[in-house]
Amino acid sequence: MDAMERHTILVVEDEPSVARGLEYGLKAEGFTVLLTGSGRKALEIVRGGAPHLVLLDIRLPDMSGFDVCRLLREEGRSLPILMVTAKDEEVDKVLGLELGADDYIVKPFSFRELLSRVHAALRRAYGELASTPGPEKINFGDVSVDIPRMRVERGGAPVALTPTEYRLLRHLVTHPDQVFSRDSLLEIVWGYDNSVDSQRTVDVHVRHLREKLESEPAAPRWLVTVRGTGYMFTRAPR
């Protein structure tokens, strides 16, 4: 059993049959699984420091999964959060990303797809995708990205980024003036190929980075859009 398989997954799902199925499948893959059908209990568990990743259903009996995600991010908790949405509910997907979710998966889903998303998120946060060789520190404007320490500061103050936001930023700043399509960023940063609606995931995360790091997010100087192609980090601000 490798280190990836020893991670703890918190499944927040109030439908007993679905929760039991996820528990059985994830345990069979070597994960430790915590279960709850309560949003408030999920907050308690994460605050206790146990899970490495949260698989979070949106519709819970006591509070919305959206609120759980928002509160965890407001508290500065950066563990990966995968939102579970109902089929074809685009608003759910977008809102989850807006609130800081790293990824989403749509019901009904295959366990194979879920497992792929879980492994990709864990690799981004803790595994071989969590660190890459390159310059130790990159500065632009009043922002400093300390690669070895995985620390980002703006004006000398720490900036709270999710694992996916950090990996996206690190990839862009360590490849200055290179243009990356949304498809390539999905493969490199998220760890899976393009799928329907996935490009919106990239757009939302880029916007979050701009809001946290750019003086004028609507007119970015550093994390720029290359029209019709994708995004790049430029050392020559526009």
C-alpha positions in Angstrom: 0.0 0.0 0.0 1.5 3.3 -1.0 1.3 6.7 0.8 -1.5 7.8 -1.5 -3.7 4.9 -0.4 -3.3 5.7 3.3 -5.0 9.1 3.0 -8.2 9.7 4.8 -11.3 10.7 2.9 -14.3 12.4 4.5 -17.5 11.5 2.7 -20.3 13.9 3.4 -23.4 12.2 2.1 -26.8 11.9 3.8 -28.2 9.1 1.6 -27.2 5.9 3.4 -27.0 3.6 0.4 -24.8 6.0 -1.5 -22.6 6.7 1.6 -22.1 2.9 2.2 -21.3 2.3 -1.4 -18.6 5.0 -1.4 -17.2 3.8 1.9 -16.9 0.2 0.6 -15.3 1.3 -2.6 -12.8 3.7 -1.1 -11.8 1.3 1.6 -11.3 -1.4 -1.0 -8.8 1.0 -2.6 -6.9 1.3 0.7 -8.2 4.7 1.9 -9.4 5.4 5.4 -12.9 6.7 5.2 -14.9 8.9 7.6 -18.7 9.2 7.0 -21.2 11.8 8.0 -24.5 13.0 6.6 -24.3 16.3 8.4 -22.7 19.5 7.2 -22.1 20.7 10.8 -20.5 17.4 11.7 -18.3 17.7 8.6 -17.0 21.1 9.8 -16.2 19.6 13.2 -14.3 16.7 11.6 -12.2 18.9 9.3 -11.5 21.3 12.2 -10.2 18.4 14.1 -7.6 17.9 11.4 -8.4 14.3 10.4 -9.2 14.2 6.6 -6.9 14.8 3.7 -9.8 15.3 1.3 -13.5 16.0 1.5 -16.1 14.5 -0.9 -18.9 16.9 -0.3 -22.5 16.5 -1.5 -24.4 19.8 -2.0 -27.7 18.7 -0.6 -27.5 18.0 3.1 -30.3 18.0 5.7 -28.9 20.6 8.1 -26.9 23.0 5.9 -25.8 23.3 2.3 -22.6 21.8 1.1 -22.0 25.2 -0.4 -22.0 26.7 3.1 -19.6 24.0 4.3 -17.2 24.7 1.5 -17.4 28.4 2.0 -16.8 28.2 5.7 -13.8 25.9 5.4 -12.2 28.3 2.9 -13.0 31.3 5.0 -11.2 29.6 7.8 -8.1 29.2 5.6 -8.4 25.4 5.3 -6.8 24.4 2.1 -7.5 20.6 1.9 -9.0 19.4 -1.4 -12.8 19.6 -1.6 -14.6 17.7 -4.3 -18.3 18.8 -4.7 -20.9 16.3 -5.7 -23.6 17.9 -7.9 -26.9 16.7 -9.5 -26.9 15.9 -13.2 -26.8 18.9 -15.6 -27.1 21.5 -12.9 -24.6 24.0 -14.2 -25.3 26.5 -11.5 -24.3 24.0 -8.8 -21.0 23.4 -10.6 -20.1 27.0 -11.0 -21.2 28.0 -7.5 -19.1 25.2 -6.0 -16.0 26.4 -7.8 -16.7 30.1 -6.9 -16.8 29.1 -3.2 -13.4 27.4 -3.4 -14.0 23.8 -4.4 -11.1 22.2 -6.2 -13.3 20.0 -8.5 -16.7 18.6 -8.9 -18.3 15.3 -10.0 -21.8 14.9 -11.4 -24.4 12.3 -10.2 -24.8 9.7 -11.4 -21.1 8.9 -11.7 -19.1 5.8 -12.0 -16.8 4.8 -9.2 -13.9 4.7 -11.6 -14.5 8.3 -12.5 -14.8 9.3 -8.8 -11.6 7.4 -8.0 -9.7 9.2 -10.8 -10.8 12.6 -9.5 -9.9 11.7 -5.9 -6.4 10.5 -6.9 -5.8 13.5 -9.1 -6.8 15.9 -6.2 -4.5 14.0 -3.7 -1.6 14.1 -6.2 -2.1 17.8 -6.6 -2.2 18.4 -2.9 0.2 15.9 -1.4 1.8 13.6 -4.0 4.2 13.9 -6.9 2.3 16.9 -8.3 2.7 18.8 -5.1 6.3 19.9 -5.9 8.3 20.5 -9.0 11.9 21.6 -9.6 12.5 25.2 -10.5 13.5 28.5 -9.1 13.2 28.7 -5.3 11.4 32.1 -5.2 9.5 34.1 -7.8 8.5 37.7 -7.3 6.2 39.9 -9.3 4.7 43.2 -8.2 4.1 42.9 -4.5 3.7 39.1 -4.7 6.3 36.5 -3.7 5.9 32.8 -4.5 8.2 30.6 -2.3 8.3 27.3 -4.2 10.1 25.0 -1.7 7.9 26.2 1.2 4.7 26.3 -1.0 4.0 29.8 0.4 2.6 32.8 -1.3 2.7 36.3 0.1 1.3 39.6 -1.1 2.7 42.8 0.5 4.4 40.6 3.1 1.2 39.0 4.2 0.3 35.3 3.6 -2.2 34.6 0.8 -4.5 31.6 1.4 -4.7 29.5 -1.7 -6.3 26.1 -2.3 -4.0 23.3 -3.4 -5.4 23.6 -7.0 -5.0 27.4 -7.0 -1.4 27.1 -5.8 -0.5 24.4 -8.3 -2.0 26.5 -11.2 -0.1 29.6 -10.0 3.1 27.7 -9.6 2.9 26.1 -13.1 2.2 29.5 -14.7 4.9 31.5 -12.9 7.6 28.8 -13.4 6.9 28.9 -17.2 6.9 32.7 -17.8 5.7 34.0 -21.2 4.4 30.6 -22.2 0.8 30.3 -23.4 -1.2 27.3 -22.0 -4.6 26.3 -23.4 -7.3 25.4 -21.0 -7.1 21.8 -22.1 -3.4 21.6 -21.4 -3.9 23.2 -17.9 -6.6 20.6 -17.1 -4.1 17.8 -18.0 -1.1 19.4 -16.2 -2.7 20.9 -13.1 -5.9 18.9 -12.6 -4.4 15.6 -13.8 -7.1 14.6 -16.2 -8.1 15.2 -19.8 -10.7 17.7 -20.9 -14.4 16.9 -20.4 -17.7 18.7 -20.8 -17.7 21.9 -18.8 -14.2 21.4 -17.4 -12.8 24.4 -19.2 -15.0 26.6 -16.9 -13.1 25.1 -14.0 -9.9 26.6 -15.3 -11.5 30.0 -15.9 -12.9 30.2 -12.3 -9.5 29.3 -10.8 -7.6 31.8 -12.8 -10.1 34.5 -11.8 -9.7 33.5 -8.1 -5.9 33.9 -8.5 -6.4 37.3 -10.1 -8.7 38.4 -7.3 -6.1 37.4 -4.7 -2.9 38.5 -6.4 -3.7 41.3 -8.9 -4.2 45.0 -8.0 -6.9 45.2 -10.7 -8.3 41.7 -11.2 -10.5 42.9 -14.1 -7.4 44.3 -15.9 -4.7 41.8 -14.9 -1.0 42.7 -15.3 0.6 39.3 -14.6 -1.9 36.5 -15.2 -3.2 37.4 -18.6 -5.6 35.9 -21.1 -4.4 35.2 -24.6 -7.5 35.6 -26.6 -8.7 32.4 -28.3 -5.9 30.4 -26.8 -5.6 30.3 -23.0 -3.6 31.9 -20.2 0.0 32.9 -19.4 2.1 34.5 -16.7 4.1 37.4 -18.2 7.1 39.2 -16.7 6.4 42.2 -18.9 3.2 43.6 -17.5 0.7 45.1 -19.9 
